[in-house]
Amino acid sequence: MDDFAGDSDPSPSVEWRHLTVPNEHHGDRLDRVLAHCVPEFSRSYLQQLIEQGAVLLAASPVTKSSAKVKAGAALSVELRATPQSQAFKPEAMALDVVYQDEHLFIVNKPAGLVVHPAPGNWSGTLLNGILALDKQSALLPRAGIVHRLDKDTSGLMAVARTRQGMDALVHKIAAREVKRQYWAFASGHWRFGAGHTLDQPVGRDPANRLRMAAVDLSRQAGKTASTTFDLVDQADLGCWVQCTLHTGRTHQIRVHMAHLGYPLVADAVYGGRPGAGMKRQALHAFHLAFAHPLTGVPLDFRAALPEDMQKAAIIWALSYNGK
């Protein structure tokens, strides 16, 4: 496993990281092993280090990313700081942890909090907060975060605390064994019946690479996506809709709602008009349920509407009917 201490270097921007190839990566490519052992750096950056001779295998430089390595082999990597690597630092913040045990956290994420560090947001993210909350999260890829919410979407997220728990959660999500439901507000009168399911692939918008779109897979790249919609309440100015995810594509609910003719309130990216005082897209992940990844005990979590959506509901005279 990783030796996180490493050797100090006279330059503060350089660090030697000494690693041992894990048994499960016997015979793997060198760049793949490094990406697993040093997750705070991108694989492309690590490949650059390999080409520059900054990676030693048994004290000798290796310059091919495709080189195969054996379990137990000693690796040394000369790491230079990048904004991406420095982003993986603990930052204490007030997180609403609604559940925790040995293997996982359930966090109620506020709107405005970015989940992963990325260009423009290398600090102040949920990942930074998780690293401060739980030191062992530094040993996990992405600090144990197994799924994400958009910056301006609020609500429940699962975060693993152990590698065993992380692998099991990822498998459950892929197998559609995790129930994820959202509340959304949209303008207009809802015209669909109860349990309306939309099966519409989602892919990158060919006209705007910064957003997603409903696509035709015979003509464009994308992935299948399925969402079921139920009306919670209807008022003169808009509707409150419950959205159940069956897949987890980027911006899936936002794209599907817009495709149906109901872009979310204040979701300017997908054509949503301002309304009810909302300053961000009116979307909240209120329900998360699954069998515990290690014990199998049923877990079921719900998060009430955040304050801004509560105020919006009052303004529009929308109420929860207990469905």
SERO-4910 file (N, C-alpha, C, O; in steps of 0.05 Angstrom, whole numbers):
BEGIN
 pado doro    nc1    nc2    nc3   cac1   cac2   cac3    cc1    cc2    cc3    oc1    oc2    oc3
  Met    A     17    -24      0      0      0      0     18     25      0     42     23      2
  Asp    A      4     49     -2     19     73     -3     34     79     23     24     74     44
  Asp    A     58     91     20     72    102     42     68    132     40     82    145     24
  Phe    A     49    143     55     42    171     51     62    191     62     60    215     56
  Ala    A     81    182     77    101    200     88    119    209     66    123    233     61
  Gly    A    131    190     51    149    197     30    175    209     40    178    213     64
  Asp    A    194    216     22    218    230     29    215    259     23    203    266      3
  Ser    A    225    276     40    223    304     35    243    312     14    263    300     10
  Asp    A    236    334      0    253    344    -22    259    373    -15    243    387     -3
  Pro    A    283    382    -22    290    410    -16    270    430    -28    266    451    -16
  Ser    A    258    423    -51    238    441    -63    211    435    -51    203    411    -51
  Pro    A    196    455    -42    169    449    -30    149    440    -51    128    431    -43
  Ser    A    155    442    -77    136    435    -97    141    407   -107    127    398   -126
  Val    A    160    392    -95    166    365   -104    164    346    -81    173    353    -58
  Glu    A    153    323    -86    150    302    -65    157    275    -77    148    269    -99
  Trp    A    172    259    -62    176    231    -70    155    214    -56    154    215    -31
  Arg    A    140    199    -71    120    180    -59    130    152    -65    136    144    -87
  His    A    133    136    -43    143    108    -45    119     89    -42    105     91    -22
  Leu    A    116     71    -61     92     54    -62    100     25    -65    123     18    -73
  Thr    A     82      7    -58     84    -21    -64     60    -30    -80     38    -24    -73
  Val    A     65    -44   -102     44    -52   -120     25    -71   -105     34    -92    -96
  Pro    A     -1    -65   -103    -20    -82    -88    -23   -109   -103    -20   -111   -127
  Asn    A    -30   -130    -88    -33   -157   -100    -54   -157   -122    -50   -171   -142
  Glu    A    -76   -141   -119    -97   -142   -138    -89   -128   -165   -104   -130   -184
  His    A    -66   -115   -165    -57   -102   -190    -33   -116   -202    -19   -104   -219
  His    A    -29   -141   -195     -7   -156   -207    -12   -159   -237    -33   -167   -246
  Gly    A      8   -152   -253      6   -154   -282     -7   -131   -295    -10   -131   -320
  Asp    A    -15   -111   -280    -28    -87   -292     -8    -68   -304     16    -69   -298
  Arg    A    -18    -50   -321     -1    -28   -332      8    -10   -309     -6     -6   -289
  Leu    A     32      1   -313     43     19   -293     26     43   -289     21     51   -266
  Asp    A     16     56   -310     -1     80   -306    -27     74   -291    -36     90   -276
  Arg    A    -38     50   -296    -62     43   -282    -57     39   -252    -73     47   -235
  Val    A    -35     26   -245    -28     22   -217    -23     49   -203    -33     53   -181
  Leu    A     -9     67   -217     -4     93   -205    -30    109   -201    -34    122   -180
  Ala    A    -49    107   -220    -74    121   -218    -90    111   -193   -105    126   -181
  His    A    -87     85   -187   -100     74   -164    -86     82   -138   -100     89   -118
  Cys    A    -60     83   -138    -45     88   -113    -42    118   -107    -38    126    -84
  Val    A    -44    134   -128    -41    163   -124    -65    177   -137    -62    191   -157
  Pro    A    -89    174   -125   -113    183   -138   -116    213   -140   -134    223   -155
  Glu    A    -99    229   -125   -102    258   -126    -90    270   -152    -93    294   -157
  Phe    A    -77    253   -168    -66    261   -194    -81    247   -216    -89    224   -214
  Ser    A    -85    261   -238    -98    249   -261    -80    228   -274    -55    230   -272
  Arg    A    -92    209   -288    -76    189   -302    -58    201   -324    -36    192   -328
  Ser    A    -69    222   -337    -53    234   -359    -28    248   -347     -7    247   -359
  Tyr    A    -31    260   -324     -8    273   -311     12    252   -302     36    256   -306
  Leu    A      3    230   -291     21    208   -283     36    196   -308     59    189   -306
  Gln    A     22    195   -330     35    185   -354     57    204   -363     78    195   -373
  Gln    A     53    230   -359     74    249   -366     98    245   -348    121    247   -357
  Leu    A     93    240   -322    115    235   -304    131    210   -312    156    210   -311
  Ile    A    117    189   -321    130    165   -330    148    171   -354    172    163   -354
  Glu    A    138    186   -373    154    193   -397    178    210   -390    198    209   -404
  Gln    A    176    225   -369    198    243   -361    219    228   -344    238    240   -335
  Gly    A    214    202   -338    233    187   -322    230    192   -292    249    187   -277
  Ala    A    207    203   -284    203    210   -256    191    187   -240    185    190   -216
  Val    A    188    163   -252    178    140   -239    199    118   -239    210    111   -260
  Leu    A    206    108   -215    226     87   -212    213     61   -205    196     60   -187
  Leu    A    221     40   -218    213     13   -211    238     -2   -202    256     -6   -218
  Ala    A    238    -11   -177    262    -23   -165    286     -5   -169    308    -15   -176
  Ala    A    282     21   -164    303     41   -165    313     48   -193    332     64   -196
  Ser    A    300     37   -214    308     43   -242    285     58   -256    262     50   -253
  Pro    A    291     79   -272    270     93   -286    255     75   -306    268     59   -319
  Val    A    229     79   -307    212     65   -327    198     87   -343    186    105   -331
  Thr    A    200     86   -369    190    108   -385    166    100   -403    157    116   -420
  Lys    A    156     76   -399    133     67   -415    109     63   -396    110     47   -377
  Ser    A     87     77   -402     63     74   -385     51     46   -386     38     37   -368
  Ser    A     56     32   -409     45      6   -413     61    -16   -399     53    -39   -400
  Ala    A     83    -10   -387    100    -30   -374     83    -45   -352     69    -32   -337
  Lys    A     86    -71   -352     71    -87   -333     87    -90   -307    112    -92   -307
  Val    A     73    -89   -285     86    -90   -259     76   -115   -243     54   -125   -248
  Lys    A     93   -124   -224     86   -147   -208     78   -138   -180     86   -118   -170
  Ala    A     61   -154   -168     52   -149   -141     77   -149   -122     95   -165   -125
  Gly    A     77   -129   -104     99   -127    -85    123   -111    -95    141   -105    -80
  Ala    A    122   -103   -121    144    -88   -132    145    -60   -120    124    -48   -114
  Ala    A    169    -49   -116    173    -23   -104    173     -1   -125    188     -3   -145
  Leu    A    156     18   -122    154     41   -140    161     67   -125    153     70   -101
  Ser    A    174     85   -138    179    111   -127    171    132   -149    178    129   -172
  Val    A    156    152   -140    146    172   -159    154    200   -150    149    207   -127
  Glu    A    166    215   -167    172    243   -161    148    260   -169    143    264   -193
  Leu    A    134    270   -149    109    284   -154    114    314   -151    127    324   -133
  Arg    A    104    329   -171    105    358   -170     77    368   -166     58    358   -178
  Ala    A     74    388   -149     47    398   -142     34    410   -167     46    425   -182
  Thr    A      8    404   -169     -9    417   -189    -34    427   -175    -39    418   -152
  Pro    A    -49    445   -187    -74    453   -174    -92    429   -167   -106    429   -147
  Gln    A    -92    409   -185   -108    386   -181    -99    370   -157   -116    362   -141
  Ser    A    -73    366   -154    -63    351   -131    -67    365   -105    -74    353    -85
  Gln    A    -63    391   -105    -66    407    -81    -95    409    -72   -101    416    -49
  Ala    A   -113    404    -91   -142    405    -84   -149    383    -65   -169    386    -50
  Phe    A   -134    361    -64   -141    339    -46   -130    343    -18   -113    328     -9
  Lys    A   -139    365     -6   -130    372     21   -155    375     40   -176    384     31
  Pro    A   -152    367     65   -174    370     84   -181    399     88   -164    416     91
  Glu    A   -207    405     89   -217    432     95   -241    428    114   -262    419    105
  Ala    A   -238    436    138   -260    434    158   -284    451    149   -281    474    142
  Met    A   -307    439    149   -332    453    142   -355    440    156   -353    416    164
  Ala    A   -376    455    159   -400    444    172   -416    427    152   -429    437    134
  Leu    A   -414    400    156   -429    382    138   -452    370    154   -449    363    178
  Asp    A   -475    367    141   -498    355    153   -497    325    149   -507    315    129
  Val    A   -485    311    167   -483    282    166   -507    270    180   -510    272    204
  Val    A   -525    257    164   -550    247    176   -547    218    185   -564    207    199
  Tyr    A   -525    205    177   -520    177    186   -491    170    182   -478    180    163
  Gln    A   -480    155    200   -453    144    195   -449    118    210   -461    114    232
  Asp    A   -433    101    199   -424     77    213   -396     71    203   -383     88    191
  Glu    A   -386     47    209   -359     40    202   -353     43    172   -330     48    164
  His    A   -373     38    155   -368     36    127   -379     59    110   -371     61     86
  Leu    A   -396     76    121   -407     97    103   -418    120    119   -424    119    142
  Phe    A   -420    143    104   -434    167    113   -458    171     95   -457    163     71
  Ile    A   -479    184    105   -499    196     88   -499    226     95   -502    234    118
  Val    A   -495    242     74   -492    271     77   -515    285     63   -523    277     41
  Asn    A   -526    305     76   -547    322     64   -532    347     53   -526    365     68
  Lys    A   -526    347     27   -510    368     14   -526    393     10   -549    392     -1
  Pro    A   -516    416     18   -531    441     12   -526    450    -17   -507    442    -30
  Ala    A   -545    465    -28   -541    477    -54   -517    496    -53   -513    509    -33
  Gly    A   -502    497    -75   -479    515    -77   -453    501    -70   -432    512    -75
  Leu    A   -454    477    -60   -429    462    -53   -422    444    -76   -437    426    -83
  Val    A   -398    448    -87   -387    431   -108   -379    404    -96   -368    404    -74
  Val    A   -383    382   -109   -377    356    -98   -347    349   -102   -334    342    -82
  His    A   -337    351   -126   -309    344   -132   -293    368   -140   -304    386   -154
  Pro    A   -267    370   -132   -250    391   -143   -249    390   -173   -247    368   -185
  Ala    A   -248    413   -186   -247    415   -215   -238    443   -222   -237    461   -205
  Pro    A   -230    448   -247   -221    475   -254   -242    496   -246   -266    494   -252
  Gly    A   -232    516   -232   -250    537   -221   -259    532   -193   -269    550   -180
  Asn    A   -257    507   -184   -265    499   -157   -246    479   -146   -253    456   -141
  Trp    A   -221    487   -142   -201    468   -132   -201    466   -101   -187    449    -90
  Ser    A   -218    481    -88   -220    479    -59   -249    485    -51   -266    493    -67
  Gly    A   -255    480    -25   -281    486    -15   -303    467    -24   -326    473    -25
  Thr    A   -295    442    -32   -314    423    -43   -322    403    -21   -310    402      0
  Leu    A   -343    387    -27   -351    366     -9   -328    347     -4   -324    338     19
  Leu    A   -312    340    -24   -290    322    -21   -270    333      0   -260    318     17
  Asn    A   -264    359     -1   -246    371     19   -258    368     47   -243    363     66
  Gly    A   -284    372     49   -297    369     75   -296    341     86   -292    337    110
  Ile    A   -300    322     68   -299    293     76   -271    286     85   -267    271    105
  Leu    A   -250    296     72   -223    291     80   -217    301    108   -202    289    123
  Ala    A   -229    324    115   -226    335    142   -242    319    163   -234    317    186
  Leu    A   -265    310    154   -284    295    172   -273    268    179   -277    259    202
  Asp    A   -260    255    160   -252    227    164   -225    222    151   -223    221    126
  Lys    A   -204    220    167   -176    217    157   -173    193    138   -158    194    119
  Gln    A   -187    171    144   -184    147    128   -195    150    100   -189    134     83
  Ser    A   -211    171     95   -221    176     68   -199    182     48   -203    178     24
  Ala    A   -176    191     58   -153    197     40   -143    172     27   -129    173      7
  Leu    A   -149    148     38   -140    123     27   -158    113      4   -152     94     -9
  Leu    A   -181    127      0   -200    118    -20   -201    136    -45   -196    160    -42
  Pro    A   -205    124    -68   -209    141    -92   -232    161    -88   -253    153    -78
  Arg    A   -227    186    -95   -248    207    -93   -258    209    -64   -281    217    -60
  Ala    A   -242    202    -45   -249    204    -17   -274    188    -10   -288    195     10
  Gly    A   -280    168    -26   -303    151    -20   -329    160    -32   -350    148    -28
  Ile    A   -329    182    -47   -353    192    -59   -361    174    -83   -345    172   -102
  Val    A   -384    162    -83   -392    142   -103   -412    153   -123   -416    140   -144
  His    A   -424    176   -118   -442    189   -138   -442    218   -132   -432    227   -111
  Arg    A   -453    234   -149   -451    263   -145   -477    277   -150   -496    266   -162
  Leu    A   -479    301   -139   -501    319   -145   -489    344   -157   -466    351   -151
  Asp    A   -504    357   -175   -495    382   -186   -490    403   -163   -502    400   -142
  Lys    A   -474    422   -169   -468    443   -149   -493    455   -137   -495    458   -113
  Asp    A   -512    461   -154   -536    475   -144   -560    457   -139   -582    466   -136
  Thr    A   -555    431   -137   -575    412   -129   -569    405   -100   -546    399    -93
  Ser    A   -589    405    -83   -586    398    -55   -595    369    -50   -608    357    -67
  Gly    A   -587    359    -26   -598    333    -19   -579    311    -11   -555    317     -7
  Leu    A   -589    287    -10   -575    264      2   -555    251    -16   -560    247    -40
  Met    A   -531    245     -5   -510    231    -19   -498    210     -1   -496    214     23
  Ala    A   -490    187    -13   -476    166      2   -446    169     -3   -437    174    -26
  Val    A   -431    167     19   -401    168     17   -390    144     32   -396    140     55
  Ala    A   -373    129     19   -361    105     32   -338    113     50   -325    134     46
  Arg    A   -334     97     71   -311    102     89   -290     80     87   -268     83     98
  Thr    A   -297     58     74   -278     36     70   -278     28     41   -297     32     27
  Arg    A   -256     15     32   -255      5      5   -276    -16      0   -288    -17    -22
  Gln    A   -280    -33     19   -301    -54     17   -328    -42     13   -344    -50     -4
  Gly    A   -334    -22     30   -360     -8     28   -363      7      1   -384      7    -10
  Met    A   -341     19     -8   -342     34    -33   -347     16    -57   -365     21    -73
  Asp    A   -333     -7    -58   -337    -25    -80   -366    -36    -80   -378    -39   -102
  Ala    A   -376    -42    -57   -404    -53    -55   -424    -32    -63   -444    -38    -76
  Leu    A   -420     -7    -55   -439     15    -62   -439     20    -92   -460     24   -104
  Val    A   -415     20   -104   -413     24   -133   -428      2   -147   -442      7   -167
  His    A   -425    -22   -138   -439    -45   -150   -469    -42   -147   -484    -47   -166
  Lys    A   -478    -33   -124   -507    -30   -120   -519     -8   -138   -540    -12   -149
  Ile    A   -504     14   -141   -514     35   -159   -515     25   -188   -535     30   -202
  Ala    A   -494     10   -196   -493      0   -224   -516    -20   -228   -527    -22   -250
  Ala    A   -522    -36   -207   -543    -56   -209   -571    -45   -204   -591    -59   -203
  Arg    A   -573    -18   -201   -599     -4   -196   -612    -14   -170   -636    -17   -169
  Glu    A   -595    -19   -150   -606    -28   -124   -607     -5   -104   -612    -10    -80
  Val    A   -602     19   -113   -603     42    -95   -626     60   -105   -627     68   -128
  Lys    A   -646     65    -87   -669     82    -94   -661    111    -90   -654    119    -68
  Arg    A   -664    127   -111   -658    156   -110   -681    171   -121   -689    169   -144
  Gln    A   -693    188   -103   -716    204   -111   -711    234   -106   -698    241    -86
  Tyr    A   -721    250   -123   -717    279   -122   -744    294   -122   -763    283   -133
  Trp    A   -744    318   -111   -766    336   -114   -757    359   -133   -735    369   -130
  Ala    A   -775    366   -151   -769    387   -170   -793    406   -173   -816    397   -171
  Phe    A   -788    431   -177   -809    451   -182   -806    460   -211   -783    466   -220
  Ala    A   -828    462   -225   -828    472   -253   -852    489   -258   -873    486   -245
  Ser    A   -850    508   -277   -872    524   -284   -893    508   -301   -885    489   -314
  Gly    A   -918    516   -300   -938    504   -317   -955    483   -303   -949    476   -280
  His    A   -975    474   -317   -993    454   -307   -985    426   -316   -982    421   -340
  Trp    A   -979    408   -297   -970    381   -303   -991    365   -318  -1014    363   -309
  Arg    A   -984    354   -341  -1004    342   -358  -1001    311   -360  -1016    298   -374
  Phe    A   -982    300   -345   -978    271   -347   -990    257   -323   -993    268   -301
  Gly    A   -998    232   -327  -1010    216   -306   -990    206   -286   -966    210   -289
  Ala    A  -1000    193   -265   -983    182   -244   -964    160   -256   -972    145   -273
  Gly    A   -940    160   -246   -920    140   -254   -912    142   -283   -907    122   -296
  His    A   -911    167   -294   -902    171   -321   -872    166   -324   -857    181   -311
  Thr    A   -864    146   -339   -835    140   -342   -826    149   -369   -838    143   -390
  Leu    A   -804    163   -369   -791    172   -394   -765    157   -398   -747    158   -381
  Asp    A   -764    142   -419   -739    128   -428   -728    143   -451   -736    140   -474
  Gln    A   -709    161   -445   -697    178   -466   -667    181   -461   -659    191   -441
  Pro    A   -651    171   -481   -622    173   -478   -613    202   -473   -625    221   -483
  Val    A   -591    204   -459   -579    230   -453   -549    230   -462   -535    210   -457
  Gly    A   -541    251   -475   -514    253   -484   -506    282   -485   -521    300   -479
  Arg    A   -481    287   -493   -471    314   -496   -486    329   -518   -490    318   -539
  Asp    A   -494    354   -512   -509    370   -531   -489    378   -554   -470    392   -548
  Pro    A   -494    369   -579   -476    375   -600   -474    405   -606   -454    414   -618
  Ala    A   -494    420   -598   -494    449   -603   -481    465   -581   -475    488   -584
  Asn    A   -478    452   -557   -467    466   -534   -454    445   -516   -467    431   -501
  Arg    A   -427    443   -518   -413    421   -504   -413    425   -474   -404    407   -459
  Leu    A   -423    447   -464   -424    452   -435   -450    441   -422   -453    443   -398
  Arg    A   -468    430   -439   -492    419   -427   -499    392   -440   -486    384   -459
  Met    A   -518    379   -428   -527    353   -438   -553    357   -454   -565    379   -453
  Ala    A   -562    336   -467   -587    338   -483   -599    310   -486   -586    290   -484
  Ala    A   -625    310   -492   -638    285   -500   -629    279   -529   -631    296   -546
  Val    A   -620    254   -533   -607    248   -559   -620    223   -572   -632    207   -558
  Asp    A   -615    220   -598   -623    197   -613   -597    180   -616   -579    189   -630
  Leu    A   -596    157   -603   -571    141   -604   -564    131   -632   -541    123   -636
  Ser    A   -582    131   -650   -576    123   -678   -560    145   -692   -549    140   -713
  Arg    A   -560    169   -680   -547    192   -694   -526    205   -676   -508    218   -687
  Gln    A   -528    202   -650   -510    216   -632   -501    197   -610   -514    177   -603
  Ala    A   -478    204   -598   -468    189   -575   -484    196   -550   -492    218   -547
  Gly    A   -488    176   -534   -503    180   -509   -507    154   -494   -497    133   -502
  Lys    A   -522    155   -472   -528    131   -456   -558    131   -450   -571    151   -448
  Thr    A   -568    106   -448   -596    103   -441   -601    116   -414   -584    116   -396
  Ala    A   -625    128   -411   -632    141   -386   -662    138   -381   -678    140   -399
  Ser    A   -670    133   -356   -698    128   -349   -705    142   -323   -691    139   -303
  Thr    A   -727    156   -323   -737    171   -300   -767    167   -298   -781    169   -319
  Thr    A   -778    163   -274   -806    162   -270   -815    187   -255   -803    195   -236
  Phe    A   -837    199   -264   -847    224   -253   -875    220   -241   -892    207   -253
  Asp    A   -879    233   -218   -905    233   -204   -911    261   -195   -893    275   -185
  Leu    A   -935    270   -198   -943    297   -188   -947    296   -158   -961    279   -147
  Val    A   -934    314   -144   -937    318   -115   -960    338   -110   -978    333    -94
  Asp    A   -958    361   -124   -979    381   -121   -979    400   -145   -958    404   -158
  Gln    A  -1002    412   -150  -1006    430   -173  -1018    456   -162  -1036    456   -146
  Ala    A  -1007    479   -172  -1018    505   -165  -1020    521   -191  -1012    512   -212
  Asp    A  -1030    545   -188  -1034    562   -212  -1008    568   -227  -1007    567   -251
  Leu    A   -987    573   -212   -962    582   -224   -943    559   -232   -925    563   -248
  Gly    A   -946    536   -219   -928    514   -225   -935    489   -211   -956    486   -199
  Cys    A   -916    469   -213   -921    443   -202   -897    433   -187   -874    441   -191
  Trp    A   -903    414   -168   -883    401   -152   -883    372   -162   -904    358   -160
  Val    A   -860    362   -172   -859    336   -184   -838    319   -169   -817    328   -162
  Gln    A   -846    294   -165   -827    274   -153   -814    258   -176   -828    248   -194
  Cys    A   -788    257   -176   -772    244   -198   -757    220   -186   -741    223   -168
  Thr    A   -762    197   -197   -748    173   -188   -728    164   -210   -736    158   -232
  Leu    A   -702    163   -203   -682    156   -222   -680    125   -224   -680    111   -204
  His    A   -678    116   -249   -672     88   -254   -644     85   -265   -632     63   -264
  Thr    A   -633    107   -275   -605    108   -284   -594    134   -272   -609    150   -261
  Gly    A   -568    138   -274   -556    162   -262   -539    178   -282   -514    180   -277
  Arg    A   -550    188   -303   -534    203   -322   -531    232   -314   -546    243   -298
  Thr    A   -510    245   -324   -505    273   -318   -529    290   -325   -538    289   -348
  His    A   -538    306   -306   -561    324   -309   -586    310   -318   -603    323   -331
  Gln    A   -589    284   -312   -611    269   -323   -639    281   -318   -654    285   -336
  Ile    A   -645    288   -293   -671    299   -287   -675    326   -300   -697    331   -311
  Arg    A   -655    342   -300   -657    369   -312   -662    366   -342   -679    381   -353
  Val    A   -649    347   -355   -652    343   -384   -680    331   -390   -694    340   -408
  His    A   -688    311   -374   -714    298   -379   -737    317   -373   -757    317   -388
  Met    A   -735    333   -352   -757    352   -347   -759    372   -370   -781    378   -379
  Ala    A   -737    382   -379   -737    401   -402   -748    387   -427   -763    400   -442
  His    A   -741    362   -431   -751    347   -455   -781    344   -454   -794    344   -475
  Leu    A   -792    342   -430   -822    339   -427   -836    366   -429   -860    368   -430
  Gly    A   -820    388   -430   -832    414   -432   -834    428   -405   -848    448   -402
  Tyr    A   -820    417   -384   -821    429   -357   -793    433   -346   -785    420   -327
  Pro    A   -778    451   -358   -751    457   -347   -754    466   -318   -773    480   -311
  Leu    A   -735    459   -301   -737    466   -273   -736    497   -269   -724    511   -284
  Val    A   -750    505   -249   -750    534   -242   -721    543   -238   -706    530   -223
  Ala    A   -714    565   -250   -688    578   -247   -665    562   -258   -642    568   -252
  Asp    A   -671    542   -275   -649    526   -288   -644    539   -315   -654    529   -336
  Ala    A   -628    560   -316   -624    575   -340   -610    558   -362   -614    562   -385
  Val    A   -593    538   -353   -579    522   -373   -598    506   -390   -593    502   -414
  Tyr    A   -621    498   -379   -641    482   -394   -667    496   -399   -688    484   -403
  Gly    A   -666    523   -399   -689    538   -406   -709    544   -384   -731    554   -390
  Gly    A   -702    540   -360   -720    545   -337   -721    575   -330   -700    588   -328
  Arg    A   -745    585   -328   -748    614   -321   -746    618   -291   -752    600   -275
  Pro    A   -737    642   -283   -737    648   -254   -765    648   -243   -784    653   -258
  Gly    A   -768    642   -218   -794    641   -206   -793    634   -176   -774    621   -167
  Ala    A   -814    642   -162   -817    635   -133   -793    642   -116   -788    630    -95
  Gly    A   -777    662   -125   -754    670   -110   -730    652   -111   -710    657    -97
  Met    A   -731    631   -128   -708    613   -130   -684    625   -144   -688    638   -165
  Lys    A   -661    621   -133   -636    631   -145   -619    609   -158   -598    614   -170
  Arg    A   -629    584   -156   -615    561   -168   -636    541   -177   -660    545   -171
  Gln    A   -628    521   -193   -648    502   -203   -663    489   -179   -651    481   -160
  Ala    A   -689    487   -181   -706    477   -159   -706    447   -160   -725    434   -169
  Leu    A   -684    435   -149   -681    406   -149   -668    397   -123   -648    408   -115
  His    A   -681    377   -110   -671    368    -83   -673    338    -82   -695    326    -87
  Ala    A   -651    324    -75   -651    295    -72   -661    288    -44   -646    289    -25
  Phe    A   -687    282    -42   -699    280    -16   -700    251     -5   -704    248     19
  His    A   -695    231    -22   -699    203    -13   -676    186    -23   -671    185    -47
  Leu    A   -664    171     -5   -642    153    -12   -646    127      4   -647    128     29
  Ala    A   -649    104    -10   -654     79      4   -639     56     -9   -638     54    -33
  Phe    A   -628     38      8   -614     15     -3   -608     -4     21   -609      4     44
  Ala    A   -601    -29     14   -592    -47     35   -563    -41     41   -547    -36     23
  His    A   -557    -41     67   -529    -35     75   -510    -52     59   -513    -76     58
  Pro    A   -489    -40     48   -471    -56     30   -456    -79     43   -447    -97     30
  Leu    A   -453    -78     70   -439   -100     83   -458   -117    101   -454   -141    101
  Thr    A   -477   -105    114   -494   -120    132   -520   -129    119   -533   -148    129
  Gly    A   -528   -115     98   -554   -121     85   -578   -109     99   -600   -113     90
  Val    A   -574    -95    121   -596    -82    136   -608    -60    118   -593    -44    108
  Pro    A   -635    -59    116   -647    -38    100   -642    -10    112   -645     -6    136
  Leu    A   -634      9     95   -629     36    103   -647     54     87   -650     51     62
  Asp    A   -659     74     99   -678     91     86   -676    119     97   -680    124    121
  Phe    A   -668    139     81   -663    166     90   -680    186     74   -684    183     50
  Arg    A   -690    206     88   -705    228     75   -696    254     86   -689    257    109
  Ala    A   -695    274     68   -686    301     75   -708    321     67   -716    322     44
  Ala    A   -717    336     86   -738    356     81   -729    377     61   -705    380     56
  Leu    A   -748    391     49   -741    412     30   -722    432     44   -727    440     67
  Pro    A   -701    441     30   -685    462     41   -700    489     42   -722    491     30
  Glu    A   -690    508     56   -704    533     62   -713    547     37   -736    557     36
  Asp    A   -696    549     16   -704    564     -8   -728    551    -22   -745    565    -33
  Met    A   -728    524    -23   -751    511    -36   -776    511    -18   -798    511    -29
  Gln    A   -772    512      8   -795    515     26   -809    542     21   -833    544     19
  Lys    A   -793    563     18   -804    589     13   -817    590    -15   -838    602    -18
  Ala    A   -804    577    -34   -816    576    -61   -843    562    -61   -862    570    -74
  Ala    A   -845    540    -45   -871    526    -43   -892    543    -31   -915    542    -40
  Ile    A   -885    559    -11   -905    577      1   -914    599    -19   -937    605    -21
  Ile    A   -894    610    -34   -900    631    -53   -920    620    -75   -938    634    -83
  Trp    A   -915    596    -83   -932    584   -105   -956    569    -94   -972    558   -109
  Ala    A   -959    568    -67   -981    553    -55   -980    523    -61  -1001    511    -67
  Leu    A   -956    512    -61   -953    483    -65   -949    470    -38   -937    481    -20
  Ser    A   -961    446    -35   -958    432     -9   -954    402    -14   -962    391    -35
  Tyr    A   -940    389      5   -935    361      3   -960    346     11   -970    350     33
  Asn    A   -970    328     -6   -995    315      0   -992    288     13  -1011    273     16
  Gly    A   -967    282     21   -963    257     36   -959    233     19   -958    210     29
  Lys    A   -956    237     -8   -954    214    -26   -928    199    -20   -922    179    -34
***
